[in-house]
Amino acid sequence: MAKDKDDPTVPGPDPEDGSAPESADASPNASADAASAEDGDFTVDDILSAAQSADAAAADDTDAVADRVEALESQLLTDLKRLQAEYANYRRRTEDQREIEIERAKGAAAKGLIPVLDDLDRAAKHGDLVEGTPFAAIADKVRAVVERMGVEAYGAAGEAFDPQHHEAIFQQPTPGATEATILEVVETGYRLGSTELRPAKVVVAVPAE
């Protein structure tokens, strides 16, 4: 026989609060977890086990790409600086070598003219280069060409003797001399820039003691 809904033995809603009786299947832990989730409290396990959002994954990918691009730019910049330094060194070596070759070519040409200059010096000492004569005019033109090439003559009587630039063919003890000086120039010396074409051959006056 069915029990009447008014039977006092059947539990019913509390007339004072109007709430229904809790189900026997309700879990206290589930209620606590739900309350914790609603309050925004998460455990370490919850955070570690949570799946990464699409936005966070995209941000990580963007950062990784940016790091790779930055590393590549740094490597390219380093390579560019190295290439620039190598090119600058190459240009400097090329310019230095070019200057050396030009000076060497001029020196070779000037050396071919040194015997001619010696003949002109000897002719001048013998009085053969009279001003106004064709021979004197030719001598002036040859010397002008040599000067334009940058060839310089050196070595004169009375100068201090320098074994780096003068070749002593004879030493003459001279009273009153306090140091080695050029007494006579046998062959004039010639240089082109820093290149010595021929040392001056001289007689050196040395102290008599």
C-alpha positions as a printed Julia matrix, in Angstrom:
209×3 Matrix{Float64}:
   0.0    0.0     0.0
   1.39   3.38   -0.9
   2.37   5.71    1.81
   0.58   8.93    2.04
   2.65  11.97    1.28
   1.54  13.31    4.63
   2.97  10.33    6.46
   5.27  11.69    9.16
   7.73   8.85    8.58
   8.61  10.12    5.11
  11.28  12.87    5.24
  10.25  16.06    3.5
  11.56  19.49    2.96
  12.39  21.56    5.97
   9.55  23.92    6.34
  11.81  26.57    7.84
  14.44  26.98    5.02
  12.63  25.36    2.12
  15.71  23.4     1.04
  15.56  19.9    -0.31
  17.45  17.16    1.51
  20.96  16.44    0.29
  21.34  13.49   -2.0
  23.18  10.54   -0.59
  25.43  10.54   -3.67
  26.73  14.1    -3.09
  30.47  14.11   -2.34
  31.92  16.5     0.23
  35.25  16.67   -1.78
  33.38  17.51   -4.96
  31.62  20.33   -3.17
  34.96  21.6    -1.85
  36.58  21.39   -5.27
  33.71  23.25   -6.86
  33.88  25.93   -4.23
  37.65  26.24   -4.67
  37.29  26.53   -8.45
  34.61  29.18   -8.03
  36.88  31.14   -5.7
  39.77  31.0    -8.23
  42.13  28.94   -6.03
  44.22  26.36   -7.94
  46.74  23.86   -6.69
  50.24  23.38   -8.16
  49.08  20.14   -9.76
  46.2   21.97  -11.38
  48.56  24.59  -12.89
  51.13  22.04  -14.12
  48.53  19.79  -15.65
  46.62  22.58  -17.33
  46.83  22.61  -21.14
  48.63  25.61  -22.71
  46.29  28.0   -24.44
  46.6   28.72  -28.15
  47.59  32.35  -27.48
  50.36  31.31  -25.09
  51.71  28.74  -27.55
  51.67  31.32  -30.34
  53.53  33.79  -28.1
  56.2   31.16  -27.34
  56.6   30.43  -31.06
  56.93  34.15  -31.8
  59.61  34.56  -29.13
  61.53  31.57  -30.49
  61.41  32.98  -34.04
  62.5   36.4   -32.78
  65.46  34.81  -30.95
  66.53  32.93  -34.09
  66.22  36.06  -36.22
  68.27  38.06  -33.7
  70.98  35.38  -33.62
  71.07  35.29  -37.43
  71.32  39.08  -37.64
  74.19  39.07  -35.14
  76.03  36.41  -37.15
  75.49  38.27  -40.43
  76.7   41.52  -38.86
  79.83  39.78  -37.58
  80.49  38.3   -41.02
  79.97  41.69  -42.66
  82.44  43.37  -40.3
  84.98  40.63  -40.98
  84.57  41.04  -44.74
  84.92  44.81  -44.45
  88.13  44.43  -42.44
  89.53  41.93  -44.95
  88.66  44.24  -47.85
  90.26  47.23  -46.12
  93.43  45.2   -45.52
  93.39  44.04  -49.14
  93.07  47.6   -50.42
  95.87  48.79  -48.15
  98.16  45.98  -49.29
  97.26  46.67  -52.9
  98.0   50.38  -52.55
 101.28  49.7   -50.78
 102.28  47.18  -53.43
 101.28  49.59  -56.2
 103.43  52.35  -54.72
 106.34  49.93  -54.4
 105.98  48.84  -58.01
 105.78  52.44  -59.24
 108.86  53.39  -57.24
 110.65  50.3   -58.48
 109.83  51.13  -62.11
 111.01  54.7   -61.66
 114.16  53.45  -59.97
 114.91  51.09  -62.83
 114.51  53.92  -65.33
 116.59  56.3   -63.21
 119.39  53.77  -62.8
 119.7   53.7   -66.57
 120.28  57.46  -66.53
 122.93  57.45  -63.77
 125.85  56.77  -66.17
 124.63  59.69  -68.3
 124.57  61.92  -65.21
 128.11  60.81  -64.36
 129.25  61.83  -67.85
 127.58  65.2   -67.43
 129.32  65.72  -64.08
 132.69  64.9   -65.59
 132.01  67.18  -68.54
 131.09  69.98  -66.15
 134.34  69.5   -64.18
 136.34  69.67  -67.41
 134.57  72.85  -68.5
 132.8   71.27  -71.45
 129.31  72.45  -70.44
 129.58  76.05  -71.5
 126.35  77.93  -70.99
 124.53  78.61  -74.22
 126.0   75.66  -76.11
 123.82  72.81  -77.46
 125.62  70.35  -75.18
 124.78  72.41  -72.1
 121.14  72.64  -73.21
 120.93  68.86  -73.57
 122.49  68.4   -70.13
 119.91  70.71  -68.57
 117.05  68.76  -70.18
 118.37  65.41  -68.95
 118.75  66.71  -65.4
 115.25  68.19  -65.52
 113.79  64.82  -66.51
 115.63  63.13  -63.65
 114.34  65.71  -61.18
 110.75  65.24  -62.36
 111.14  61.54  -61.69
 111.91  62.39  -58.09
 115.59  61.4   -58.17
 117.76  63.3   -55.7
 121.54  63.66  -55.75
 123.41  63.67  -52.44
 126.96  63.76  -51.17
 129.04  66.92  -50.93
 132.43  67.83  -49.51
 132.26  68.96  -45.89
 129.26  66.8   -44.95
 129.52  64.32  -42.08
 130.32  60.81  -43.23
 127.38  58.42  -42.91
 128.24  54.77  -43.61
 124.54  54.09  -44.26
 124.57  56.34  -47.32
 128.23  56.94  -48.18
 130.79  54.46  -49.43
 134.31  55.36  -48.27
 136.87  54.43  -50.9
 139.75  56.06  -49.0
 140.36  57.5   -45.54
 142.66  60.51  -45.3
 144.11  61.39  -41.87
 143.62  65.13  -41.62
 145.08  67.42  -38.91
 142.37  69.33  -37.12
 139.6   66.91  -38.09
 137.48  65.94  -35.06
 135.14  63.55  -36.85
 134.86  61.69  -40.12
 133.81  64.1   -42.85
 133.63  63.96  -46.64
 136.83  65.34  -48.1
 136.04  64.65  -51.76
 133.12  63.15  -53.73
 134.3   60.64  -56.32
 130.77  59.6   -57.44
 127.59  61.42  -56.55
 124.97  59.37  -54.73
 121.38  59.14  -55.95
 118.15  58.15  -54.22
 114.52  57.91  -55.23
 112.25  58.43  -52.27
 113.3   55.85  -49.71
 115.12  53.75  -52.32
 118.83  54.29  -52.64
 119.85  53.98  -56.27
 123.56  54.32  -55.62
 125.55  55.3   -52.54
 127.9   58.24  -52.8
 131.54  57.19  -53.17
 133.71  59.54  -51.17
 137.14  60.18  -49.69
 136.8   60.56  -45.93
 138.85  62.89  -43.76
 139.5   61.35  -40.34
 141.33  62.7   -37.27
 145.13  62.44  -37.67
 145.53  60.77  -34.26
